């Protein structure tokens, strides 16, 4: 579980690295992948941890992709 989250977070970090804008299409896919991982491991994580991970990820992606931040916030409200 942690390896899957770690790999995805590295990918998100690489996509947002640099001074230029991140590719929004790529960021949207990473966001969908992140939400899918949260759902996959929701029982193992528990509601509090799932919500924390989602809201923490907003700070990582929202400066690069506003839609992505909204998707994560919307998903976090389910926990």
C-alpha positions as CSV (number, residue, x, y, z in Angstrom):
1,X,0.0,0.0,0.0
2,X,2.6,2.5,1.0
3,X,4.7,1.7,-2.0
4,X,1.8,2.4,-4.3
5,X,1.2,5.8,-2.6
6,X,4.9,6.6,-2.6
7,X,5.3,5.9,-6.4
8,X,2.3,8.0,-7.2
9,X,3.5,10.9,-5.0
10,X,6.9,10.8,-6.7
11,X,5.2,11.0,-10.0
12,X,3.1,14.0,-8.8
13,X,6.2,15.7,-7.4
14,X,8.0,15.2,-10.7
15,X,5.1,16.6,-12.7
16,X,5.0,19.8,-10.5
17,X,8.8,20.3,-10.4
18,X,10.1,23.2,-12.2
19,X,9.1,26.8,-12.9
20,X,6.7,26.1,-15.7
21,X,3.1,25.0,-15.4
22,X,2.4,21.3,-15.0
23,X,0.5,19.4,-17.7
24,X,-3.1,19.6,-16.5
25,X,-4.1,16.4,-18.3
26,X,-1.3,14.5,-16.5
27,X,-2.2,16.0,-13.2
28,X,-5.9,15.1,-13.6
29,X,-4.9,11.5,-14.3
30,X,-2.6,11.4,-11.2
31,X,-5.5,12.8,-9.2
32,X,-7.8,10.1,-10.4
33,X,-5.2,7.5,-9.6
34,X,-4.7,9.0,-6.1
35,X,-8.5,8.9,-5.4
36,X,-8.6,5.3,-6.7
37,X,-5.8,4.3,-4.3
38,X,-7.6,6.0,-1.4
39,X,-10.8,4.0,-2.3
40,X,-8.8,0.8,-2.7
41,X,-7.2,1.1,0.8
42,X,-10.0,3.0,2.6
43,X,-10.7,0.1,5.0
44,X,-7.0,-0.2,5.9
45,X,-6.5,3.6,6.2
46,X,-9.7,4.4,8.1
47,X,-11.7,7.5,7.6
48,X,-9.4,9.9,9.4
49,X,-6.3,8.9,7.6
50,X,-8.1,8.8,4.2
51,X,-9.4,12.3,4.7
52,X,-6.0,13.5,6.0
53,X,-4.2,12.1,2.9
54,X,-6.6,13.7,0.5
55,X,-6.5,17.1,2.1
56,X,-2.7,17.0,2.3
57,X,-2.5,16.2,-1.3
58,X,-4.6,19.2,-2.2
59,X,-1.7,21.5,-1.1
60,X,0.5,19.6,-3.5
61,X,-1.7,19.7,-6.6
62,X,-3.9,22.7,-6.4
63,X,-1.3,25.3,-7.3
64,X,-0.9,23.4,-10.6
65,X,-4.4,22.1,-11.2
66,X,-7.4,23.8,-9.6
67,X,-9.8,21.0,-10.8
68,X,-7.5,18.4,-9.2
69,X,-7.7,20.2,-5.9
70,X,-11.5,20.3,-6.1
71,X,-11.7,16.6,-6.9
72,X,-9.6,15.8,-3.9
73,X,-11.6,18.1,-1.6
74,X,-14.8,16.6,-2.8
75,X,-13.5,13.1,-2.2
76,X,-12.3,14.0,1.3
77,X,-15.8,15.0,2.2
78,X,-16.9,11.4,1.9
79,X,-14.7,10.4,4.9
